[in-house]
Amino acid sequence: YASSRVQDASFSKNEDEKASEKASIISRDFLNVVLLFLLYLIQRVVSFFLLETLPVLLTEVGVSSKEMAILTVTSYPLACKWLLAPLMDVYYWRAVGPRKTYILASQYLLGLGLLAMSEEIDNLITGKAIGVLTAVGTALFALLSLQDIALDAWVITLLSRENYSWASSALFLADIGGNILGFNAVVHVITPTFFLLLCGIAIIFITILLHIFKSDESVALQRREKVSEVYRALILGTVRNPNTRRLFIAAMVVNWGFAAITATINFRLMNAGLRKEELSKLTLYVLPFSAIFSLIIPGRLVQPGREMRAFLAAFLMRFLDTFLWNFTLTGYEDGSLDGETLRSRYILLAIFSSFVTSLQGIAFYAFVPRIAEASLGNTFVTLFISSFILGNSTATSIAFLIAHSSTSSKNIAYLAWAYSIVYFYKQEKRLLSLEDKEKEDFSLVFNYDALVAEAPPPPPPLHSEMEQEVKE
């Protein structure tokens, strides 16, 4: 009995030490995580306004789903960030740093752009000026893409390796803030004009504080001298390295099947008669749970070295998620599901969807910085994050075009699930093998010419030595 008491005390002491060590690791980067949250919040507030609020406001004035598909083009600059990232790894203000240079420049211009847009936003919406809104939204997303490239790469040096998953938590918490400020606040509380004015002023103020008080730790990294070398590393590294190629393709196509259902949920509900005010109220119930998920997933469900397992677990959960959503949407569209039942189901399903999305996103965003090359931080991180976004953007556009066609929702769902089943069967073991690889196994730098030049000369053939002896 005494021996067991001693063992229990020792076990308790070890647990306390582990808890204390874990708290110390988190507190080490606490202020930097808060900084990431604020900078991601800027990005997400503007993104939610352009991608969520504008479509709702335009639907109210009678814009069709075909025209709405055109508006989704505004997010494509975020998906094509890999074209800009190599330039950002080479050209920057050395005294400021490779990350901070572009964060400051993009946020200053973004704030000024929102202030200018606040003057005409009401006329553009009531006039159904889809072309102008698409052009302005694309320009704003181009600035957001510069900020996003630098911010995602800054995580590599801003946080310690154990806390990379907290960067994705900051992003998901910023998603919640963007939902509240960029969607619900505009729909229920303030006008689009006042929102853009207030948002522009706040962004400029935060950027000034960042400019003065925060330094860029990445300034000490080795600078690449030729942008052609970076582009060459990007292309050859992705094509020839099987690990980077596999991760790139997975990020691009992993959600194609499920997006056919999840991307059009709100659109189908509004077309079936659900008012946008009611829809935005329902999403408010989900936000506290989303915040909780963002705080409990890092370190518990997503751990260093086990990110792909959590990523694939979320993939499997999406089968249940999309099945329940499609069942609920079909019932509401054909009239077999009343409004009260829809509201309760919507809240429960949205909470579950939030958990699945958080788990998948945090796992992927934690895995990429762990395997990234710091000297090519913009290029490396952007390669995989932008492929993830491009895949989702492409799937969303296709989903809206299919929704506009005569194809039935049931057939779309069957095709989506069939694709996802085949994908999981083919890729599960390959993706799991990636988390056992080292950082060097994902290198983009393949200087084959140098390897050939440094190779020792081959030994002379045996017959040449015998000929030399005969000559002598």
N, C-alpha and C positions, 0 to 999 in steps of 0.2 A: 504494500500500500504506500509506504514512504517512497519507494522507488518510483512508483507511478506518479506520485505528487511532484517529485523532482522533475520527471519528464514533462509533466503538464506545465510546470513553471517554466522550464526551459523552452518548451514549444511556444508558450505565451510570449516569452521574451523575444524569441526569434520573430514571431509575428509582429510584435511591436516595433522591432528594429526594421523589418521590411516596410511596415506602414510609414515609419518615420523617414526612411530613405526615399520612399516613393513621394511623400509630401515635399521633401527637400528637392527632388528632381523637378517637380512641377513648379515650386516656388522660384526656382532658379530662372525660369523663363516667363514668369507670370506677366511682367510688364510688356514684354515683347509679344506675348499672345494677345494682350489687350490692344496693342498697336495694330497687330494684324487684323483684329476684329474691326477696328475703326476704318481701316483702309479697305477691307473687304465690304464693309457696310456701304461705303460710298459707291462701290461698284454695283452692289446688289440692289440698292435703292433705285438707281437709274435704270438698271436692267429690268426690274419688276415693272417700272412705269412703262417702259417701251414694249415689253413682251406680254404683260398681263393686263395692265390698266388700259392702254390704248386700244387693244382689240375689244375689250368690254365696252368702252365708250363709243367705238365705231360701230359695234353691233347694234347699239341703241339707235343709231341714226340710219340703219338699214344697209350696212355694208355686207356683201355676200361672202361666203366662205372662199370663193375663188380669189376675190380681191384680198382676203385675209392671208391667203397663202403667199401673195406678193409681199405683204408686210413682214413675213417671217425672214425674208432675205436680210433684214437689218442686222441680224445676229451673226451673219456669216464672217465678218471681220474677226470675231472671236475664234471662229473655227479655222481661220487661215493664219494664225499667229506665227506658225513655224516659218513663214516667209520673212518675217521681220526679226525674229529672235537672233539669227546669226549676225545681222547688222548691229543689233544691240550689244552683242558680246564683244564686238570690235570697236564700235564708235560710241564713245561716251565721254563725259567730262571727268577726267581722272581725279581731280580734286574733290568731286562730289561722290563719285562711286558709280559702278555700272548699274546698280539697281535704283538708287535714289535719283539719278539723272532723269530717268524716264518717268518715274512716279511723280516727281515734282512738275515736270513739263506737261504731262498728260492731265493732271488734276487742275492745274491752273487754267488750261484751255477748256477743260470740261466745265468748270465752274462758269467761265465766261460764256460758253455756248448755251448752257441752261438759262442764264440770265437773258440772253438774246431770244431764245425760243419762247420764254414766258410771255413775250409781247404778242405772239401770233397763234398760240396753241389753240385757243377757242375757235378762231376762224378756220383753222386747218381741219379741225374735227367736224364742225358743222358743215363745212364745204366738201367733206369726203375727199380731201386732197391726199389720196393714197400715195401718189408719186412723190410729192414733196415730203410727206411724213417718212416715207421709205428712205429718201435721200438724206434727210436730217438725221434720222435714226441710225443709218449706216455710218455717218460721220461721227456721231457720238460713240457708237460701238467701236470705231477705229481707235478713238482715244482710250476707251476702256480696255481695249486689247493691249495697248502699250503698257498701261498700268498693271494689267493682269499678268503679262509676261514677266515684268520686273518683280512683282510682288510674289508670285509663285516661286521664282528662283531665289529670292531673298530668304526664303524659309531655310534653305540649305545652311546658311551661315548665321541666321538670326536665332535659330533654336538648336538645342542639343539633339542628338540622334534619338534619344528616348522620348522626346516630346514632339516628334514630327506629326503624330496623329492629332495633337492639339491644334495644329495649324488648320487641319480640315474641320475640326470642331469650331474654330473661329469663323471659318467660311460658312458652315451650316447655321451657326447662330446669326451671322450676318444675313443669311437667307431669310431667317425669321424676321429680323429687323426690316429687311427690304420688303417683305410681304406686308408688314404692318404699315410702314411709312410710304412705300411706293405703290401699294395697291389699296389696302383697306382705308387708309387715311384719305386718299384722293376720292374714293368712291363714296365715303360716308361723311367726312368732316370738312375737307378743304377743297377748293377749286384747283384745277390743273395749273392755272396761272400762278396762284399763290404758292403752290407746291414747288414749281420750277424756280420761282424767285427765291424762296427760302432755301431750297436745296443748293442752288448756285452759290449763295452767300456762305452757307455752312462749309461747302467743299473748299472754297478759297481760304477760309479761316483755318481749317484743319491743316491745309497744305502749308500755310505760313508757319504754323507751330512745328510741323515736321521739318521744314526747311531749317529752322533755327536750332532745334533742340536734339535732333537725332542724327547720328553719324551712320555711315554705311560700312559695315564690317567687311564687305566684299571688295573694298578698295585695295586690299593687300593681295588679291588673287593675281596670278600671272595673266597678263593681257595678250590676247591673240592679235597678231599683227596684220594678217591677211584674211579678209572676209571670204575669199575663195576657199581657203583651207577649212573654214568652218562649214561652208556649204558642202564641201567635199566630204567632210566627216559626217555631216547630217545624212547625206544620200547614201554613201558607201556603208556607213555604220548601220543604218536601218536595213539596207538590202542584204549585206553580207553577214552581219551578226545575227544568228538565228534567235537569240534571246530577245534582242530589241525588236526584231521583225515580228516575232510572235506576240509580244506585248502590244505593239502598235496595232496589229490587226485586231486583237481582242478588244482594245479600247474603242476601235472604230465601229465594230459591228455587234458588240455584245447586247445592246438594247434595241436593235432594229425590230425584232419581233414584237416585243412588249409595247413599243411606242405607238403601234397602230391602235392600241386601246387607251393607254394612259394619256397620250398627247391631246386627245379630243374629248376628254371627260366633260370639262366645263362647257365646251361648245355644244355638245350633244344635249346636255341638260338644259341649256338656255334655249335651244331650238325646240325642245320638248315642252317649254313653258315655264321653267324656273327663272324667277327674276334675279337680276345681277345683285341687288341688295341682299336678297335671301342667301345667295351663293357666298357672298363675301362674309356674311355673318356666320355661316357654317364653318368657314375656314378659320375663324377666330378661335373656335373651340380646340383646334388642332395645335395651335402655336405653342401652348405650354408644354405639351407632350414632345413636340419637336425639339424644344430647348433642353428638356430632360434627356432625350436620346443623344443629343450632341455632347452632353456632359458625361454620360455614363459609358458610352461606347469606347472612347479612347482608353487604352490600358486595361480594359476588361474584355471586350469582345474583339478588339483589334490590338494585337500586340506585335512588337518588332519581330520580324521573321515569320509571322503567321498571317500576313495580310491577305494573301490569295485565298486562304481557306474562308475567311470572312466574306471576301468578295464573291466566291462561288456559293456560299450559303445564302447570301442575299439574292443571287440569281435564281436559286431554287424557290425562294419565298415569293418571287415575282409571279410564278405560275399561279399560286393561290391568290395573290393580289389581283392579277388581271382577270382571273376567272370570276371572282366575286364582283369586281367592278362591271364586267360585261353583263353578268346576270342581273345586277341592279339597274344598269342603264337600259337594258332591253325591256325590263319590266316597267320602267317609268315611261319609256317611249310608246309602248303598246297599251298603256293605261291600266295594266293589272296591278301596278304599285301606286298606292296613294301618297300624297305629299308628306304626311306625318311619318310614315314608314321610311320614305326616302331620306328625310332629314336625319333620323337616327342611324340608318345604315351609312349615310354619307360620312357622318362624324367618325364612326367606328372604322370604316374602310380608309378614310384619310389618315387616321392615326396609324393604322398598320402600314399604309404606304409610306408615311413619313419615316417610320422605323426602318423599313427596307431600303429606302433611298439613302438615309443617313448611314446605314451600315455599309452599303456598297460604295458610296462616295468617300467616306472616311477611310475605308480600307485601301481604295485605289490611290487617293491623295497622300496617304501615309507611305505607301510602297514606293512611289516615284522619287521623292527626295532621298530615300534611303539608298537608292542605287544610282543617284545622279552624280555626274562629274561637276565639281564646283566651278572649274575654269570655263566650262561650257554650260553653266547653269541655265541661262535663258533658253538656249537651244535645246538642251536635253529635257528639261521639265516641260517646256512648251510643246515639244514633239508629241508627248503622250497625252498631256492635258487637252491640247487642241484637237487631237484625233478623237478623244472621248467626246468633246463638245461637237465636233463636226459630225460624228455619227448620230448623236442625238438630234442635231439641227436638221440633218438630212431626213431622218426618220419622221420628224415632226412635220416637215413640209410634205412628204409623201402621204402621211396620215391625213392631212387636211384635204389634199387633192383626192384621195380615195373617198373621204367622207362626202365630197361634192359629187362623186360619181354615183351610179346606180347600184354599185356593189353593196350587198347586204352586210350589216354589221356582224351577223353570224359567220358568214364566209370569211370576212376579214379576221375575226378572232381565231377561226380554225387554222388559217394560213400562218398567223402570228405564232400560235403555239407549236405548230409543226416545225417552223424554222427554229424556234428556241430549243426544242427537244433535240433536233439534229445537231445544233451548235454545241449543246452541253455534252452530248455523247462523244463528239469529235475532239473537244478542246479541254475537257476536265483535267486529265492527267498532265497535259502539257502545261496548263496554267499553274497547277500545283507545283510542278517541278521548278518554276521560276523563283519561288521564295527561298529555295535552298542555294541559289546562286550568289556569288560574291559581286561586289560593285564592279570589279574589273571585267566580269563576264558580260556586262552590258555596255562596255566602252564603245563610243562612237568613233574613236580615233583609230584609223587603220592606215598607217603609213607604210604601205607595202614596198615602196621604192627604197625607203631607209632600211627596211629589214633585209632586202636583197643586197644593199651596199655593205651592210655590216656583217654579212654572212662570211664565215671563213672559206678560203679557197678549197676546192675538193682535193683530196690526196692524189698524187700521180698514179696512174695505172701501173700494175706490176710489170707488164711487159716492157715499159719504157726503162725501168731500172735494169732489166736484163740486157736490153740493147746497149745501154751506156757501158755496162761491164764488158760486153763483147768488143765495143769500140776501143776501150782502154787497153 
